[in-house]
């Protein structure tokens, strides 16, 4: 899943800022599932309320 891979990348980038959060997230598949589901829902809501302009490059 592309979203989950991207989310993992973001957590790795932030590892230095919060090592405990990184360790917990990477070692607990249940936490990964909860975070992925929540953030996925938030992203879906945001895009469904305000669809991106097809003329703009993707983020």
MDAnalysis code that builds the backbone (N, CA, C; Angstrom):
import MDAnalysis as mda
import numpy as np

u = mda.Universe.empty(177, n_residues=59, atom_resindex=np.repeat(np.arange(59), 3), trajectory=True)
u.add_TopologyAttr("name", ["N", "CA", "C"] * 59)
u.add_TopologyAttr("resid", np.arange(1, 60))
u.add_TopologyAttr("resname", ["UNK", "UNK", "UNK", "UNK", "UNK", "UNK", "UNK", "UNK", "UNK", "UNK", "UNK", "UNK", "UNK", "UNK", "UNK", "UNK", "UNK", "UNK", "UNK", "UNK", "UNK", "UNK", "UNK", "UNK", "UNK", "UNK", "UNK", "UNK", "UNK", "UNK", "UNK", "UNK", "UNK", "UNK", "UNK", "UNK", "UNK", "UNK", "UNK", "UNK", "UNK", "UNK", "UNK", "UNK", "UNK", "UNK", "UNK", "UNK", "UNK", "UNK", "UNK", "UNK", "UNK", "UNK", "UNK", "UNK", "UNK", "UNK", "UNK"])
u.atoms.positions = np.array([
    [0.848, -1.178, 0.000],
    [0.000, 0.000, 0.000],
    [0.896, 1.244, 0.000],
    [0.701, 2.108, -0.944],
    [1.537, 3.297, -1.107],
    [1.434, 4.208, 0.110],
    [0.229, 4.418, 0.616],
    [0.033, 5.311, 1.758],
    [0.831, 4.830, 2.963],
    [0.757, 3.533, 3.260],
    [1.466, 2.988, 4.415],
    [2.975, 3.141, 4.241],
    [3.491, 2.911, 3.048],
    [4.923, 3.083, 2.790],
    [5.343, 4.535, 3.002],
    [4.533, 5.453, 2.533],
    [4.837, 6.870, 2.704],
    [4.785, 7.259, 4.179],
    [3.803, 6.735, 4.894],
    [3.687, 7.012, 6.317],
    [4.908, 6.484, 7.061],
    [5.347, 5.284, 6.725],
    [6.558, 4.736, 7.342],
    [7.757, 5.632, 7.061],
    [7.871, 6.136, 5.863],
    [8.978, 7.027, 5.511],
    [8.951, 8.292, 6.362],
    [7.753, 8.841, 6.563],
    [7.640, 10.045, 7.390],
    [8.072, 9.776, 8.829],
    [7.674, 8.615, 9.357],
    [8.075, 8.284, 10.712],
    [9.582, 8.108, 10.816],
    [10.197, 7.510, 9.822],
    [11.649, 7.338, 9.829],
    [12.338, 8.700, 9.807],
    [11.854, 9.615, 8.983],
    [12.429, 10.960, 8.917],
    [12.321, 11.678, 10.258],
    [11.253, 11.422, 10.975],
    [11.015, 12.091, 12.257],
    [11.662, 11.359, 13.431],
    [12.303, 10.233, 13.168],
    [12.838, 9.401, 14.231],
    [13.716, 10.191, 15.196],
    [14.562, 11.036, 14.686],
    [15.466, 11.783, 15.543],
    [14.713, 12.725, 16.477],
    [13.563, 13.200, 16.057],
    [12.801, 14.137, 16.876],
    [12.051, 13.445, 18.008],
    [11.673, 12.198, 17.791],
    [10.916, 11.497, 18.820],
    [11.172, 10.004, 18.697],
    [12.275, 9.575, 19.264],
    [12.691, 8.185, 19.121],
    [11.686, 7.209, 19.723],
    [11.054, 7.562, 20.843],
    [10.082, 6.653, 21.464],
    [8.877, 6.435, 20.554],
    [8.343, 7.500, 19.983],
    [7.215, 7.362, 19.066],
    [7.616, 6.482, 17.885],
    [8.777, 6.729, 17.337],
    [9.270, 5.929, 16.221],
    [9.372, 4.453, 16.611],
    [9.990, 4.184, 17.755],
    [10.174, 2.804, 18.198],
    [8.834, 2.119, 18.409],
    [7.908, 2.807, 19.090],
    [6.580, 2.230, 19.324],
    [5.860, 1.964, 18.008],
    [5.880, 2.941, 17.110],
    [5.173, 2.794, 15.833],
    [5.743, 1.639, 15.012],
    [7.054, 1.576, 14.902],
    [7.677, 0.566, 14.052],
    [7.612, -0.839, 14.653],
    [7.482, -0.951, 15.964],
    [7.485, -2.264, 16.603],
    [6.090, -2.802, 16.899],
    [5.066, -1.987, 16.683],
    [3.708, -2.408, 17.019],
    [2.798, -2.322, 15.791],
    [2.598, -3.448, 15.120],
    [1.716, -3.432, 13.945],
    [0.311, -2.909, 14.256],
    [-0.160, -3.133, 15.492],
    [-1.494, -2.642, 15.859],
    [-1.516, -1.107, 15.838],
    [-0.459, -0.500, 16.353],
    [-0.366, 0.960, 16.345],
    [-0.271, 1.484, 14.915],
    [0.490, 0.796, 14.073],
    [0.593, 1.185, 12.670],
    [-0.788, 1.167, 12.016],
    [-1.559, 0.142, 12.313],
    [-2.895, 0.008, 11.730],
    [-3.806, 1.152, 12.179],
    [-3.788, 1.467, 13.471],
    [-4.638, 2.533, 14.014],
    [-4.255, 3.882, 13.400],
    [-2.951, 4.169, 13.385],
    [-2.485, 5.451, 12.854],
    [-2.796, 5.557, 11.361],
    [-2.523, 4.475, 10.603],
    [-2.784, 4.481, 9.159],
    [-4.261, 4.689, 8.866],
    [-5.107, 3.994, 9.611],
    [-6.554, 4.123, 9.396],
    [-7.017, 5.541, 9.694],
    [-6.588, 6.083, 10.829],
    [-7.012, 7.425, 11.215],
    [-6.545, 8.474, 10.202],
    [-5.261, 8.441, 9.864],
    [-4.743, 9.440, 8.927],
    [-5.347, 9.264, 7.535],
    [-5.561, 8.029, 7.116],
    [-6.203, 7.789, 5.826],
    [-7.599, 8.385, 5.773],
    [-8.354, 8.223, 6.856],
    [-9.700, 8.799, 6.921],
    [-9.650, 10.324, 6.878],
    [-8.693, 10.914, 7.586],
    [-8.563, 12.367, 7.593],
    [-8.206, 12.902, 6.212],
    [-7.303, 12.226, 5.531],
    [-6.915, 12.633, 4.181],
    [-8.096, 12.503, 3.230],
    [-8.829, 11.400, 3.329],
    [-9.997, 11.200, 2.472],
    [-11.021, 12.311, 2.699],
    [-11.293, 12.614, 3.965],
    [-12.265, 13.676, 4.270],
    [-11.826, 15.013, 3.686],
    [-10.543, 15.326, 3.851],
    [-10.047, 16.613, 3.370],
    [-10.163, 16.708, 1.846],
    [-9.770, 15.652, 1.140],
    [-9.830, 15.681, -0.323],
    [-11.260, 15.603, -0.843],
    [-12.128, 14.908, -0.133],
    [-13.508, 14.821, -0.608],
    [-14.256, 16.130, -0.389],
    [-13.832, 16.922, 0.597],
    [-14.460, 18.221, 0.841],
    [-13.868, 19.307, -0.049],
    [-12.622, 19.148, -0.411],
    [-11.933, 20.158, -1.200],
    [-11.051, 19.440, -2.227],
    [-11.645, 18.955, -3.313],
    [-10.863, 18.196, -4.299],
    [-9.702, 19.011, -4.851],
    [-8.577, 18.369, -5.107],
    [-7.417, 19.093, -5.639],
    [-7.674, 19.611, -7.051],
    [-7.021, 20.690, -7.378],
    [-7.097, 21.266, -8.713],
    [-6.261, 20.398, -9.654],
    [-6.872, 19.843, -10.706],
    [-6.116, 18.957, -11.603],
    [-4.981, 19.676, -12.334],
    [-4.991, 21.015, -12.341],
    [-3.937, 21.767, -12.998],
    [-2.673, 21.879, -12.134],
    [-2.834, 21.652, -10.801],
    [-1.698, 21.751, -9.902],
    [-0.972, 20.399, -9.818],
    [0.351, 20.431, -9.668],
    [1.089, 19.168, -9.523],
    [0.732, 18.492, -8.200],
    [0.814, 17.169, -8.137],
    [0.491, 16.469, -6.878],
    [1.486, 16.820, -5.791],
    [1.031, 16.706, -4.577],
    [1.887, 17.033, -3.421],
    [2.850, 15.901, -3.167],
])
